[in-house]
Each structure stands twice: as C-alpha cells, then as structure tokens.
Amino acid sequence: MSDIRILIVEDEPKVANAIQQGLEENNLQADVAYDGQMGKKLALSKNYQLIILDLNLPHLNGYDLCAEIRKHNSKVPVIMLTALGAMEDKIQAFDTGADDYMVKPFDFRELLARINVFLKRSDHNSKSVISGRLKVADLEIDNESKTVIRGGKKIELTAKEFALLMYLVRNKGRVVSRADIAEKIWDITFDTGTNVIDVYVNFLRKKIDKDFEPKLIHTRQGMGYVLKEE
Ligand code: CA
C-alpha cells in the first residue's frame, strides 16, 4: 500500500464502497465520508492527496463543500462525481474549485485514469517520491522492494518501522512532531499519554543509527524528531 490517501465523499454506500475497494485494489488508501459535514471534517483535518466529491450530499452539498475545502487548501485535486450532467452543473463545479468532473454512472477505470493524472502531477510538483530509491548519507532505501541498506549492510525493518523511516526521510531536515507521526503512520490522534512513537523511533535508531556514523535521527526537545546528516 502506498502512502497516498484519497477521500471519497459520497452518500450512496454502494458507490462509495465500490470506489474505495477499487482504489485499495490499486494500492491507494481511501477514506469514505457519507455526508457533507463528515466530508468537511475529514478534508480539513487530514492530509489527502486527492478528494472525490459527490454533488448531492446530505447536510452540505458538493459545491459548498468544495468551496470550503478551497478556502483552506488550494492545491488538493478535487474530482466531482454526480448524476447531473448539465452544462450549468459542470460550470458551477469548476467555479467552486473542482479540477475535474465525472458523470454517473461511470467506468471505474476512467476515474482511476483521471486520478493517476492528478497524482502524477502533484508528485512532480512536490518532488515526493512514491516509488524508487532514496539516499541519505550512506543510508539507501528502495521503496519498491522495501529494502534498507546502511553502510552496505542490509537492515531488516518491520512495516511500521519502514513507514516511519520513509516519513522521516521524506521530511528530511524538517522537525516532525509526535502528533504528525501519529497521524501519518498510525492513523491515530496523538495522545500524550502514549509513548508508542518514542518506542518506535528508538527501535528505528537501534537499527539504522546505533552502529553507524553520522547519526541521522535527532530528537528536538519538546518538538519532535528530525532526520538529517549532522
Ligand atoms: Ca449523492
């Protein structure tokens, strides 16, 4: 599973679940909100790479929700999904900030193709690496084969440790808080009573830093962690 996360806001469970399943089969994580308010809550609190938005929704319709999203996030691609195919609806969708529009019923393959266009584009823009190799000092990570090598030595990591390392490497030079890590890697809201993040950072340190120089993972007191060559 890649760390790309997509939000589906759709009140018809059948449609929502079919899209979610299709995305997951294509290694994309997908959250579903079954009404506009829930969609707004998720869209504004989590970091999605793309949002699929139905037009007719309970509590808050797709146009208004899209406008709300745009107030806070001008970049996330939004694909509107609706049974309405009239020109006025399409124009209104674009006016409220949607990037694309699909009329139901649609073929999932077409939706996926459109999603891929947006994901590729934002991948180039953010320079984030979805696949391929990353290197920091003598630490080499291959995200395709999930292998980690340091100083020429292969290092065995658990899935969580690997995800944590990838997150730190992608944010190289930037201090990430325990709350960021909790949300991105554990998909939980950070509870200050838990030390799970520190425990895992220590596991990771033992494996990738303990026997090597320079140290790459650094603690920033009261702020979090940063990965960099010092
Ligand atoms: Ca609907």
py3Dmol code that shows the C-alpha trace and the ligand (Angstrom):
import py3Dmol

protein = """\
ATOM      1  CA  MET A   1       0.000   0.000   0.000  1.00  0.00           C
ATOM      2  CA  SER A   2       1.386   3.402  -0.936  1.00  0.00           C
ATOM      3  CA  ASP A   3       1.054   6.293   1.486  1.00  0.00           C
ATOM      4  CA  ILE A   4      -1.262   8.107  -0.906  1.00  0.00           C
ATOM      5  CA  ARG A   5      -4.586   8.759   0.768  1.00  0.00           C
ATOM      6  CA  ILE A   6      -7.761   9.703  -1.037  1.00  0.00           C
ATOM      7  CA  LEU A   7     -11.018  10.972   0.447  1.00  0.00           C
ATOM      8  CA  ILE A   8     -14.331   9.835  -1.038  1.00  0.00           C
ATOM      9  CA  VAL A   9     -17.363  11.913  -0.067  1.00  0.00           C
ATOM     10  CA  GLU A  10     -20.390  10.007  -1.309  1.00  0.00           C
ATOM     11  CA  ASP A  11     -23.711   9.261   0.399  1.00  0.00           C
ATOM     12  CA  GLU A  12     -24.604   6.173  -1.616  1.00  0.00           C
ATOM     13  CA  PRO A  13     -22.841   3.382   0.260  1.00  0.00           C
ATOM     14  CA  LYS A  14     -22.764   1.102  -2.778  1.00  0.00           C
ATOM     15  CA  VAL A  15     -20.992   3.660  -4.932  1.00  0.00           C
ATOM     16  CA  ALA A  16     -18.699   4.821  -2.108  1.00  0.00           C
ATOM     17  CA  ASN A  17     -17.673   1.290  -1.197  1.00  0.00           C
ATOM     18  CA  ALA A  18     -17.098   0.285  -4.816  1.00  0.00           C
ATOM     19  CA  ILE A  19     -14.765   3.248  -5.326  1.00  0.00           C
ATOM     20  CA  GLN A  20     -12.981   2.577  -2.035  1.00  0.00           C
ATOM     21  CA  GLN A  21     -12.466  -1.059  -2.932  1.00  0.00           C
ATOM     22  CA  GLY A  22     -11.244  -0.163  -6.416  1.00  0.00           C
ATOM     23  CA  LEU A  23      -8.725   2.307  -5.030  1.00  0.00           C
ATOM     24  CA  GLU A  24      -7.457  -0.127  -2.434  1.00  0.00           C
ATOM     25  CA  GLU A  25      -7.004  -2.782  -5.083  1.00  0.00           C
ATOM     26  CA  ASN A  26      -4.764  -0.243  -6.783  1.00  0.00           C
ATOM     27  CA  ASN A  27      -2.689   0.312  -3.641  1.00  0.00           C
ATOM     28  CA  LEU A  28      -4.282   3.614  -2.736  1.00  0.00           C
ATOM     29  CA  GLN A  29      -5.656   4.238   0.744  1.00  0.00           C
ATOM     30  CA  ALA A  30      -9.181   5.596   0.782  1.00  0.00           C
ATOM     31  CA  ASP A  31     -11.410   7.059   3.491  1.00  0.00           C
ATOM     32  CA  VAL A  32     -15.154   7.423   2.983  1.00  0.00           C
ATOM     33  CA  ALA A  33     -17.420  10.153   4.341  1.00  0.00           C
ATOM     34  CA  TYR A  34     -21.135   9.508   3.825  1.00  0.00           C
ATOM     35  CA  ASP A  35     -22.282  13.100   4.172  1.00  0.00           C
ATOM     36  CA  GLY A  36     -21.038  16.620   3.535  1.00  0.00           C
ATOM     37  CA  GLN A  37     -20.305  17.520   7.158  1.00  0.00           C
ATOM     38  CA  MET A  38     -18.267  14.401   7.744  1.00  0.00           C
ATOM     39  CA  GLY A  39     -16.509  15.076   4.442  1.00  0.00           C
ATOM     40  CA  LYS A  40     -15.663  18.591   5.560  1.00  0.00           C
ATOM     41  CA  LYS A  41     -14.337  17.364   8.891  1.00  0.00           C
ATOM     42  CA  LEU A  42     -12.061  14.802   7.272  1.00  0.00           C
ATOM     43  CA  ALA A  43     -10.978  17.036   4.383  1.00  0.00           C
ATOM     44  CA  LEU A  44      -9.880  19.780   6.734  1.00  0.00           C
ATOM     45  CA  SER A  45      -8.251  17.608   9.374  1.00  0.00           C
ATOM     46  CA  LYS A  46      -6.291  15.104   7.307  1.00  0.00           C
ATOM     47  CA  ASN A  47      -3.800  15.438   4.546  1.00  0.00           C
ATOM     48  CA  TYR A  48      -5.355  13.937   1.402  1.00  0.00           C
ATOM     49  CA  GLN A  49      -3.653  13.763  -1.966  1.00  0.00           C
ATOM     50  CA  LEU A  50      -6.984  13.853  -3.788  1.00  0.00           C
ATOM     51  CA  ILE A  51     -10.682  14.235  -2.995  1.00  0.00           C
ATOM     52  CA  ILE A  52     -13.590  12.628  -4.843  1.00  0.00           C
ATOM     53  CA  LEU A  53     -16.722  14.573  -4.160  1.00  0.00           C
ATOM     54  CA  ASP A  54     -20.345  13.726  -4.857  1.00  0.00           C
ATOM     55  CA  LEU A  55     -22.574  16.692  -5.653  1.00  0.00           C
ATOM     56  CA  ASN A  56     -25.844  15.812  -3.916  1.00  0.00           C
ATOM     57  CA  LEU A  57     -24.979  15.119  -0.303  1.00  0.00           C
ATOM     58  CA  PRO A  58     -26.853  15.365   2.993  1.00  0.00           C
ATOM     59  CA  HIS A  59     -26.018  18.337   5.292  1.00  0.00           C
ATOM     60  CA  LEU A  60     -23.603  20.092   2.960  1.00  0.00           C
ATOM     61  CA  ASN A  61     -23.678  19.738  -0.821  1.00  0.00           C
ATOM     62  CA  GLY A  62     -20.651  19.117  -3.000  1.00  0.00           C
ATOM     63  CA  TYR A  63     -20.424  22.688  -4.297  1.00  0.00           C
ATOM     64  CA  ASP A  64     -20.395  24.185  -0.806  1.00  0.00           C
ATOM     65  CA  LEU A  65     -18.019  21.558   0.480  1.00  0.00           C
ATOM     66  CA  CYS A  66     -15.653  22.157  -2.426  1.00  0.00           C
ATOM     67  CA  ALA A  67     -15.720  25.891  -1.714  1.00  0.00           C
ATOM     68  CA  GLU A  68     -14.952  25.180   1.970  1.00  0.00           C
ATOM     69  CA  ILE A  69     -12.046  22.941   1.026  1.00  0.00           C
ATOM     70  CA  ARG A  70     -10.663  25.615  -1.296  1.00  0.00           C
ATOM     71  CA  LYS A  71     -10.698  28.195   1.487  1.00  0.00           C
ATOM     72  CA  HIS A  72      -8.148  26.072   3.328  1.00  0.00           C
ATOM     73  CA  ASN A  73      -6.394  24.146   0.622  1.00  0.00           C
ATOM     74  CA  SER A  74      -5.939  25.499  -2.870  1.00  0.00           C
ATOM     75  CA  LYS A  75      -3.894  22.573  -4.120  1.00  0.00           C
ATOM     76  CA  VAL A  76      -5.607  19.260  -3.384  1.00  0.00           C
ATOM     77  CA  PRO A  77      -7.179  17.956  -6.621  1.00  0.00           C
ATOM     78  CA  VAL A  78     -10.968  17.607  -6.393  1.00  0.00           C
ATOM     79  CA  ILE A  79     -12.923  15.396  -8.775  1.00  0.00           C
ATOM     80  CA  MET A  80     -16.682  15.983  -8.682  1.00  0.00           C
ATOM     81  CA  LEU A  81     -18.914  13.000  -9.100  1.00  0.00           C
ATOM     82  CA  THR A  82     -22.531  13.363  -9.897  1.00  0.00           C
ATOM     83  CA  ALA A  83     -25.580  12.069 -11.677  1.00  0.00           C
ATOM     84  CA  LEU A  84     -26.190  15.534 -13.026  1.00  0.00           C
ATOM     85  CA  GLY A  85     -24.658  16.105 -16.397  1.00  0.00           C
ATOM     86  CA  ALA A  86     -25.967  19.505 -17.356  1.00  0.00           C
ATOM     87  CA  MET A  87     -23.515  22.108 -18.567  1.00  0.00           C
ATOM     88  CA  GLU A  88     -24.547  24.537 -15.781  1.00  0.00           C
ATOM     89  CA  ASP A  89     -23.655  21.948 -13.142  1.00  0.00           C
ATOM     90  CA  LYS A  90     -20.266  21.339 -14.671  1.00  0.00           C
ATOM     91  CA  ILE A  91     -19.537  25.037 -14.844  1.00  0.00           C
ATOM     92  CA  GLN A  92     -20.657  25.531 -11.253  1.00  0.00           C
ATOM     93  CA  ALA A  93     -18.417  22.658 -10.167  1.00  0.00           C
ATOM     94  CA  PHE A  94     -15.397  24.332 -11.759  1.00  0.00           C
ATOM     95  CA  ASP A  95     -16.457  27.688 -10.351  1.00  0.00           C
ATOM     96  CA  THR A  96     -16.378  26.337  -6.817  1.00  0.00           C
ATOM     97  CA  GLY A  97     -12.876  24.995  -7.369  1.00  0.00           C
ATOM     98  CA  ALA A  98     -13.227  21.450  -8.687  1.00  0.00           C
ATOM     99  CA  ASP A  99     -10.475  20.246 -11.016  1.00  0.00           C
ATOM    100  CA  ASP A 100     -12.432  17.615 -12.859  1.00  0.00           C
ATOM    101  CA  TYR A 101     -15.932  16.278 -13.255  1.00  0.00           C
ATOM    102  CA  MET A 102     -17.382  12.823 -13.850  1.00  0.00           C
ATOM    103  CA  VAL A 103     -20.975  11.958 -14.626  1.00  0.00           C
ATOM    104  CA  LYS A 104     -22.512   8.844 -13.056  1.00  0.00           C
ATOM    105  CA  PRO A 105     -22.679   6.078 -13.995  1.00  0.00           C
ATOM    106  CA  PHE A 106     -19.027   5.934 -14.901  1.00  0.00           C
ATOM    107  CA  ASP A 107     -16.456   3.285 -15.528  1.00  0.00           C
ATOM    108  CA  PHE A 108     -14.079   2.938 -12.584  1.00  0.00           C
ATOM    109  CA  ARG A 109     -11.136   2.617 -14.977  1.00  0.00           C
ATOM    110  CA  GLU A 110     -11.809   6.096 -16.254  1.00  0.00           C
ATOM    111  CA  LEU A 111     -11.946   7.509 -12.736  1.00  0.00           C
ATOM    112  CA  LEU A 112      -8.684   5.742 -11.911  1.00  0.00           C
ATOM    113  CA  ALA A 113      -7.027   7.104 -15.054  1.00  0.00           C
ATOM    114  CA  ARG A 114      -8.048  10.637 -14.080  1.00  0.00           C
ATOM    115  CA  ILE A 115      -6.857  10.139 -10.507  1.00  0.00           C
ATOM    116  CA  ASN A 116      -3.489   8.980 -11.815  1.00  0.00           C
ATOM    117  CA  VAL A 117      -3.103  12.115 -13.913  1.00  0.00           C
ATOM    118  CA  PHE A 118      -3.535  14.285 -10.820  1.00  0.00           C
ATOM    119  CA  LEU A 119      -1.330  12.149  -8.612  1.00  0.00           C
ATOM    120  CA  LYS A 120       1.495  12.149 -11.142  1.00  0.00           C
ATOM    121  CA  ARG A 121       1.240  15.892 -11.498  1.00  0.00           C
ATOM    122  CA  SER A 122       1.358  16.579  -7.759  1.00  0.00           C
ATOM    123  CA  ASP A 123       4.150  14.040  -7.392  1.00  0.00           C
ATOM    124  CA  HIS A 124       6.275  16.062  -9.812  1.00  0.00           C
ATOM    125  CA  ASN A 125       5.372  19.279  -8.073  1.00  0.00           C
ATOM    126  CA  SER A 126       6.125  18.147  -4.562  1.00  0.00           C
ATOM    127  CA  LYS A 127       9.131  16.057  -5.575  1.00  0.00           C
ATOM    128  CA  SER A 128       7.878  13.477  -3.108  1.00  0.00           C
ATOM    129  CA  VAL A 129       8.965  10.025  -4.076  1.00  0.00           C
ATOM    130  CA  ILE A 130       6.162   7.498  -4.346  1.00  0.00           C
ATOM    131  CA  SER A 131       8.448   4.805  -5.619  1.00  0.00           C
ATOM    132  CA  GLY A 132      12.093   4.372  -6.328  1.00  0.00           C
ATOM    133  CA  ARG A 133      15.249   4.917  -4.346  1.00  0.00           C
ATOM    134  CA  LEU A 134      16.126   7.430  -1.667  1.00  0.00           C
ATOM    135  CA  LYS A 135      19.536   8.104  -0.197  1.00  0.00           C
ATOM    136  CA  VAL A 136      20.655   9.992   2.910  1.00  0.00           C
ATOM    137  CA  ALA A 137      24.371   9.778   3.767  1.00  0.00           C
ATOM    138  CA  ASP A 138      25.144   6.067   3.383  1.00  0.00           C
ATOM    139  CA  LEU A 139      21.558   5.050   4.071  1.00  0.00           C
ATOM    140  CA  GLU A 140      19.792   3.729   0.988  1.00  0.00           C
ATOM    141  CA  ILE A 141      16.086   2.980   0.811  1.00  0.00           C
ATOM    142  CA  ASP A 142      14.334   1.217  -2.026  1.00  0.00           C
ATOM    143  CA  ASN A 143      10.629   1.896  -1.703  1.00  0.00           C
ATOM    144  CA  GLU A 144       9.723  -0.635  -4.398  1.00  0.00           C
ATOM    145  CA  SER A 145      11.379  -3.630  -2.801  1.00  0.00           C
ATOM    146  CA  LYS A 146      11.101  -2.144   0.736  1.00  0.00           C
ATOM    147  CA  THR A 147      14.764  -2.734   1.389  1.00  0.00           C
ATOM    148  CA  VAL A 148      17.019  -0.604   3.549  1.00  0.00           C
ATOM    149  CA  ILE A 149      20.790  -0.663   3.366  1.00  0.00           C
ATOM    150  CA  ARG A 150      23.207   1.286   5.521  1.00  0.00           C
ATOM    151  CA  GLY A 151      26.966   1.203   5.096  1.00  0.00           C
ATOM    152  CA  GLY A 152      26.459  -1.623   2.610  1.00  0.00           C
ATOM    153  CA  LYS A 153      24.653  -3.702   5.224  1.00  0.00           C
ATOM    154  CA  LYS A 154      21.050  -4.813   4.718  1.00  0.00           C
ATOM    155  CA  ILE A 155      18.782  -3.781   7.588  1.00  0.00           C
ATOM    156  CA  GLU A 156      15.565  -5.605   8.428  1.00  0.00           C
ATOM    157  CA  LEU A 157      12.707  -3.301   9.379  1.00  0.00           C
ATOM    158  CA  THR A 158       9.115  -4.056  10.286  1.00  0.00           C
ATOM    159  CA  ALA A 159       6.394  -2.457   8.162  1.00  0.00           C
ATOM    160  CA  LYS A 160       5.786   0.255  10.780  1.00  0.00           C
ATOM    161  CA  GLU A 161       9.488   0.989  11.169  1.00  0.00           C
ATOM    162  CA  PHE A 162       9.799   1.237   7.392  1.00  0.00           C
ATOM    163  CA  ALA A 163       6.834   3.610   7.165  1.00  0.00           C
ATOM    164  CA  LEU A 164       8.294   5.726   9.973  1.00  0.00           C
ATOM    165  CA  LEU A 165      11.691   5.869   8.277  1.00  0.00           C
ATOM    166  CA  MET A 166      10.109   6.845   4.942  1.00  0.00           C
ATOM    167  CA  TYR A 167       8.165   9.591   6.655  1.00  0.00           C
ATOM    168  CA  LEU A 168      11.276  10.991   8.335  1.00  0.00           C
ATOM    169  CA  VAL A 169      13.299  10.779   5.114  1.00  0.00           C
ATOM    170  CA  ARG A 170      10.603  12.487   3.071  1.00  0.00           C
ATOM    171  CA  ASN A 171      10.600  15.281   5.615  1.00  0.00           C
ATOM    172  CA  LYS A 172      14.389  15.382   5.771  1.00  0.00           C
ATOM    173  CA  GLY A 173      15.667  18.464   7.588  1.00  0.00           C
ATOM    174  CA  ARG A 174      12.224  19.312   8.934  1.00  0.00           C
ATOM    175  CA  VAL A 175      11.176  18.699  12.532  1.00  0.00           C
ATOM    176  CA  VAL A 176       8.150  16.417  12.631  1.00  0.00           C
ATOM    177  CA  SER A 177       6.050  16.353  15.778  1.00  0.00           C
ATOM    178  CA  ARG A 178       4.863  13.223  17.533  1.00  0.00           C
ATOM    179  CA  ALA A 179       1.329  14.275  16.521  1.00  0.00           C
ATOM    180  CA  ASP A 180       2.362  14.357  12.825  1.00  0.00           C
ATOM    181  CA  ILE A 181       3.891  10.908  13.118  1.00  0.00           C
ATOM    182  CA  ALA A 182       0.872   9.518  14.982  1.00  0.00           C
ATOM    183  CA  GLU A 183      -1.482  10.774  12.293  1.00  0.00           C
ATOM    184  CA  LYS A 184       0.590   9.834   9.261  1.00  0.00           C
ATOM    185  CA  ILE A 185       1.954   6.476  10.354  1.00  0.00           C
ATOM    186  CA  TRP A 186      -0.537   5.188  12.911  1.00  0.00           C
ATOM    187  CA  ASP A 187      -3.597   6.985  11.610  1.00  0.00           C
ATOM    188  CA  ILE A 188      -4.493   7.951  15.178  1.00  0.00           C
ATOM    189  CA  THR A 189      -4.840  11.215  17.016  1.00  0.00           C
ATOM    190  CA  PHE A 190      -1.825  11.693  19.201  1.00  0.00           C
ATOM    191  CA  ASP A 191      -2.489  11.014  22.842  1.00  0.00           C
ATOM    192  CA  THR A 192       0.195  12.489  25.070  1.00  0.00           C
ATOM    193  CA  GLY A 193      -0.249   9.567  27.429  1.00  0.00           C
ATOM    194  CA  THR A 194       1.237   7.134  24.928  1.00  0.00           C
ATOM    195  CA  ASN A 195       4.907   6.694  24.214  1.00  0.00           C
ATOM    196  CA  VAL A 196       4.403   4.443  21.187  1.00  0.00           C
ATOM    197  CA  ILE A 197       6.070   6.980  18.872  1.00  0.00           C
ATOM    198  CA  ASP A 198       9.190   7.251  21.039  1.00  0.00           C
ATOM    199  CA  VAL A 199       9.363   3.491  21.365  1.00  0.00           C
ATOM    200  CA  TYR A 200       9.308   3.048  17.588  1.00  0.00           C
ATOM    201  CA  VAL A 201      11.780   5.858  16.980  1.00  0.00           C
ATOM    202  CA  ASN A 202      14.111   4.054  19.376  1.00  0.00           C
ATOM    203  CA  PHE A 203      13.620   0.738  17.547  1.00  0.00           C
ATOM    204  CA  LEU A 204      14.489   2.514  14.330  1.00  0.00           C
ATOM    205  CA  ARG A 205      17.527   4.242  15.851  1.00  0.00           C
ATOM    206  CA  LYS A 206      18.901   0.960  17.090  1.00  0.00           C
ATOM    207  CA  LYS A 207      18.680  -0.472  13.598  1.00  0.00           C
ATOM    208  CA  ILE A 208      19.773   2.394  11.387  1.00  0.00           C
ATOM    209  CA  ASP A 209      21.878   4.663  13.652  1.00  0.00           C
ATOM    210  CA  LYS A 210      23.395   2.741  16.556  1.00  0.00           C
ATOM    211  CA  ASP A 211      26.244   1.088  14.672  1.00  0.00           C
ATOM    212  CA  PHE A 212      26.749   3.846  12.145  1.00  0.00           C
ATOM    213  CA  GLU A 213      28.022   7.405  11.745  1.00  0.00           C
ATOM    214  CA  PRO A 214      26.801  10.039  11.199  1.00  0.00           C
ATOM    215  CA  LYS A 215      23.660   9.743  13.315  1.00  0.00           C
ATOM    216  CA  LEU A 216      20.625  10.587  11.218  1.00  0.00           C
ATOM    217  CA  ILE A 217      17.683  10.690  13.631  1.00  0.00           C
ATOM    218  CA  HIS A 218      17.795  13.563  16.089  1.00  0.00           C
ATOM    219  CA  THR A 219      15.463  14.476  18.951  1.00  0.00           C
ATOM    220  CA  ARG A 220      14.322  18.066  19.213  1.00  0.00           C
ATOM    221  CA  GLN A 221      13.320  18.528  22.825  1.00  0.00           C
ATOM    222  CA  GLY A 222       9.655  19.400  23.174  1.00  0.00           C
ATOM    223  CA  MET A 223       9.154  19.452  19.405  1.00  0.00           C
ATOM    224  CA  GLY A 224       9.684  16.060  17.875  1.00  0.00           C
ATOM    225  CA  TYR A 225      12.193  14.409  15.592  1.00  0.00           C
ATOM    226  CA  VAL A 226      14.246  15.409  12.601  1.00  0.00           C
ATOM    227  CA  LEU A 227      16.199  13.265  10.193  1.00  0.00           C
ATOM    228  CA  LYS A 228      19.347  14.885   8.842  1.00  0.00           C
ATOM    229  CA  GLU A 229      23.072  14.469   8.422  1.00  0.00           C
ATOM    230  CA  GLU A 230      24.839  16.432  11.117  1.00  0.00           C
TER     231      GLU A 230
END
"""
ligand_1 = """\
1
CA
Ca -25.475 11.659 -3.677
"""
view = py3Dmol.view(width=600, height=400)
view.addModel(protein, "pdb")
view.setStyle({"model": 0}, {"cartoon": {"style": "trace"}})
view.addModel(ligand_1, "xyz")
view.setStyle({"model": 1}, {"stick": {}})
view.zoomTo()
view.show()
